[in-house]
Amino acid sequence: MFIKPGDIISLSHYAKPFLTKSIVLEVNRESSEDIISVRITQEFAQLNLLEGDPIVAGFEKNENVYITNCYVHSVYPDQSLLKLTVNNEEYISNHRAFERFPVSLYADIEVIDSKHSFVAIVKNISHGGLMICAKENLLKDQSLSMKILIDKSELSLLSKVMWQLQRGQGFEYGLKISYIDCSSQNTLSHFLLQLKEEQENFLKQLYKDVDLSLIKSYFLNEQK
């Protein structure tokens, strides 16, 4: 894992999609999973985060910007402490990583055959497909009508369930986009490019704003 104690990272959650800074306190491996403990802002701690919630984390290493999908492992609001399970780390300057950009977005979904509606969280998205988290048990090849909230815009598309993976009390789904009109395609392209630029600029600015001597002092005090 590239993330190390003392790293400055950005966090984004669908309930508050702005980027906020955080400091990595610990990196551990528990039951074959990578767990990081991070110090979060009071504003972020008050989001009523739940175990299993998806969060997007970003960080800079050797002048390269990385981004990763995470899940909330546990949260301690009184201590402004958050533990995250790290899924993967993507180098976002890499074309393939950019094509499946990690996100944390809210979506309204309707199963076309049954007209059953539910909400889900989009974990990553590209021009050809996306991954969602939901409590509903869907079947492979089911067709879905989706409306994804992006800032003040709404992205409408049709998709098909390609695979399912149970995670905790819910499921992850890989979806293939079966139809998206030109307007929504342009909205998606602009959104992905904007996300990439915002993430890179935010992280580079973090290292200019943060007093690294204070971070070193914190860890020295913790070790005493």
C-alpha positions as CSV (number, residue, x, y, z in Angstrom):
1,M,0.0,0.0,0.0
2,F,1.3,3.5,-0.9
3,I,-0.6,5.3,1.9
4,K,1.7,5.8,5.0
5,P,1.2,7.3,8.4
6,G,1.6,11.1,8.3
7,D,0.3,11.3,4.7
8,I,-2.2,14.1,4.0
9,I,-5.2,12.8,2.1
10,S,-8.5,14.2,0.7
11,L,-11.8,12.6,1.5
12,S,-15.2,12.8,-0.2
13,H,-18.5,11.2,0.8
14,Y,-21.8,11.3,-1.0
15,A,-23.6,13.1,1.8
16,K,-21.0,15.9,1.6
17,P,-19.2,15.6,-1.8
18,F,-16.7,18.4,-1.2
19,L,-13.1,17.5,-0.7
20,T,-11.8,17.8,2.8
21,K,-8.3,17.2,4.2
22,S,-7.3,14.5,6.6
23,I,-4.1,13.1,8.2
24,V,-3.3,9.3,8.2
25,L,-2.5,8.2,11.7
26,E,-2.1,4.4,11.2
27,V,-2.0,1.8,8.5
28,N,-2.8,-1.8,9.5
29,R,-3.7,-5.1,7.9
30,E,-6.7,-6.8,9.6
31,S,-8.1,-10.1,8.2
32,S,-6.4,-9.6,4.8
33,E,-7.8,-6.1,4.5
34,D,-5.8,-2.8,4.5
35,I,-7.2,-0.5,7.3
36,I,-6.1,3.1,7.7
37,S,-7.0,5.3,10.6
38,V,-7.4,9.0,9.8
39,R,-7.9,12.2,11.7
40,I,-11.0,14.0,10.2
41,T,-12.4,17.5,10.6
42,Q,-15.4,18.1,13.0
43,E,-17.6,18.9,10.0
44,F,-16.8,15.6,8.4
45,A,-17.2,13.7,11.7
46,Q,-20.8,15.0,12.0
47,L,-22.0,13.5,8.7
48,N,-23.6,10.5,10.5
49,L,-21.2,8.1,8.7
50,L,-22.3,4.5,8.8
51,E,-20.2,1.3,8.7
52,G,-19.9,0.2,5.0
53,D,-20.4,3.7,3.6
54,P,-18.2,4.3,0.5
55,I,-15.7,7.1,0.6
56,V,-13.2,8.3,-2.0
57,A,-9.7,9.1,-0.7
58,G,-7.0,10.9,-2.7
59,F,-3.3,11.5,-2.0
60,E,-0.1,12.6,-3.6
61,K,3.1,10.5,-3.7
62,N,6.3,11.5,-5.5
63,E,4.4,14.2,-7.4
64,N,1.9,11.6,-8.7
65,V,-1.8,11.9,-7.6
66,Y,-3.6,8.7,-6.6
67,I,-7.2,8.0,-5.8
68,T,-8.9,5.0,-4.1
69,N,-12.2,3.6,-3.1
70,C,-12.7,3.0,0.6
71,Y,-15.4,1.7,3.0
72,V,-16.0,3.1,6.5
73,H,-14.7,0.4,8.8
74,S,-15.6,2.3,12.0
75,V,-16.1,5.9,13.1
76,Y,-15.4,7.7,16.4
77,P,-16.9,11.2,16.1
78,D,-15.9,12.3,19.6
79,Q,-12.3,11.6,18.7
80,S,-12.6,12.9,15.1
81,L,-11.3,9.5,14.1
82,L,-12.3,7.4,11.1
83,K,-11.1,3.9,10.1
84,L,-11.3,3.0,6.4
85,T,-10.9,-0.2,4.5
86,V,-8.9,0.6,1.4
87,N,-10.0,-1.3,-1.8
88,N,-7.5,-0.2,-4.4
89,E,-5.2,2.7,-5.3
90,E,-5.4,4.2,-8.8
91,Y,-2.9,6.5,-10.4
92,I,-5.3,8.9,-11.9
93,S,-2.9,10.2,-14.6
94,N,-3.1,6.7,-16.0
95,H,-5.7,6.5,-18.8
96,R,-7.3,3.3,-17.6
97,A,-7.7,4.6,-14.0
98,F,-9.3,7.8,-15.3
99,E,-11.8,5.8,-17.4
100,R,-13.1,4.2,-14.2
101,F,-12.9,7.1,-11.9
102,P,-13.7,6.4,-8.2
103,V,-16.7,8.6,-7.0
104,S,-19.2,8.8,-4.3
105,L,-22.6,9.8,-5.8
106,Y,-26.3,9.4,-5.0
107,A,-28.5,7.6,-7.6
108,D,-32.2,6.9,-8.0
109,I,-32.7,3.6,-9.7
110,E,-35.7,1.7,-11.2
111,V,-35.8,-1.9,-12.2
112,I,-37.4,-1.7,-15.7
113,D,-39.3,-5.0,-15.6
114,S,-40.8,-4.6,-12.1
115,K,-40.9,-0.8,-11.8
116,H,-39.3,-1.3,-8.3
117,S,-37.4,1.8,-7.2
118,F,-34.5,2.1,-4.8
119,V,-31.5,4.3,-4.0
120,A,-27.8,3.4,-4.4
121,I,-24.4,4.9,-4.2
122,V,-22.2,5.0,-7.3
123,K,-18.6,3.9,-6.4
124,N,-17.0,4.4,-9.7
125,I,-18.1,5.4,-13.2
126,S,-16.7,5.5,-16.7
127,H,-18.1,6.0,-20.2
128,G,-18.9,2.4,-20.5
129,G,-20.1,1.3,-17.1
130,L,-20.2,1.9,-13.3
131,M,-20.2,0.2,-9.9
132,I,-22.9,0.7,-7.4
133,C,-23.6,-0.2,-3.7
134,A,-27.2,-1.1,-2.8
135,K,-29.2,-3.1,-0.3
136,E,-31.5,-4.6,-3.1
137,N,-30.7,-8.1,-4.3
138,L,-30.7,-7.7,-8.1
139,L,-30.3,-10.4,-10.7
140,K,-27.7,-10.7,-13.5
141,D,-28.9,-9.2,-16.8
142,Q,-31.6,-7.1,-15.2
143,S,-32.1,-3.7,-16.9
144,L,-32.1,-0.6,-14.8
145,S,-33.1,3.1,-15.4
146,M,-30.8,5.4,-13.5
147,K,-30.7,9.1,-12.5
148,I,-27.4,10.1,-10.9
149,L,-27.0,13.4,-9.1
150,I,-23.9,15.3,-10.2
151,D,-23.6,18.6,-8.5
152,K,-26.7,20.4,-9.8
153,S,-27.1,18.2,-12.8
154,E,-28.9,14.9,-13.3
155,L,-27.3,12.2,-15.4
156,S,-29.9,9.8,-17.0
157,L,-28.9,6.4,-18.4
158,L,-30.0,2.8,-18.9
159,S,-27.8,0.0,-17.6
160,K,-27.6,-3.8,-17.3
161,V,-26.4,-5.8,-14.3
162,M,-23.2,-7.7,-15.2
163,W,-22.1,-9.1,-11.8
164,Q,-23.0,-9.1,-8.1
165,L,-20.8,-9.3,-5.0
166,Q,-22.3,-9.4,-1.5
167,R,-20.6,-7.1,1.0
168,G,-21.9,-6.9,4.6
169,Q,-25.6,-6.2,4.6
170,G,-25.7,-5.1,1.0
171,F,-24.3,-5.8,-2.4
172,E,-21.9,-4.3,-5.0
173,Y,-22.9,-4.4,-8.7
174,G,-21.0,-4.0,-11.9
175,L,-23.2,-2.3,-14.5
176,K,-22.8,-1.9,-18.2
177,I,-24.3,1.3,-19.7
178,S,-26.7,0.2,-22.4
179,Y,-28.0,3.6,-23.4
180,I,-27.0,7.2,-22.7
181,D,-28.0,10.2,-24.8
182,C,-25.6,12.8,-26.2
183,S,-26.4,15.4,-23.6
184,S,-25.8,13.0,-20.7
185,Q,-22.6,11.7,-22.4
186,N,-21.2,15.2,-22.6
187,T,-22.2,15.8,-19.0
188,L,-20.4,12.7,-17.9
189,S,-17.2,13.5,-19.9
190,H,-17.1,17.0,-18.4
191,F,-17.7,15.6,-14.9
192,L,-14.8,13.1,-15.2
193,L,-12.4,15.7,-16.5
194,Q,-13.4,18.1,-13.8
195,L,-13.0,15.5,-11.0
196,K,-9.5,14.6,-12.2
197,E,-8.5,18.3,-12.3
198,E,-10.1,19.1,-8.9
199,Q,-8.5,16.1,-7.2
200,E,-5.0,17.0,-8.5
201,N,-5.3,20.7,-7.7
202,F,-6.7,20.1,-4.2
203,L,-4.0,17.6,-3.2
204,K,-1.2,19.8,-4.5
205,Q,-2.6,22.7,-2.6
206,L,-2.9,20.6,0.6
207,Y,0.9,20.2,0.8
208,K,1.4,23.9,0.4
209,D,-1.1,24.8,3.1
210,V,-0.3,22.1,5.7
211,D,2.5,22.7,8.2
212,L,4.4,19.5,7.9
213,S,6.4,20.3,11.1
214,L,3.2,20.1,13.1
215,I,2.5,16.6,11.7
216,K,6.0,15.4,12.6
217,S,5.6,16.9,16.1
218,Y,2.3,15.0,16.5
219,F,3.8,11.6,15.7
220,L,6.8,12.2,17.9
221,N,4.5,13.0,20.8
222,E,2.5,9.9,20.1
223,Q,5.5,7.7,20.2
224,K,6.7,9.0,23.6
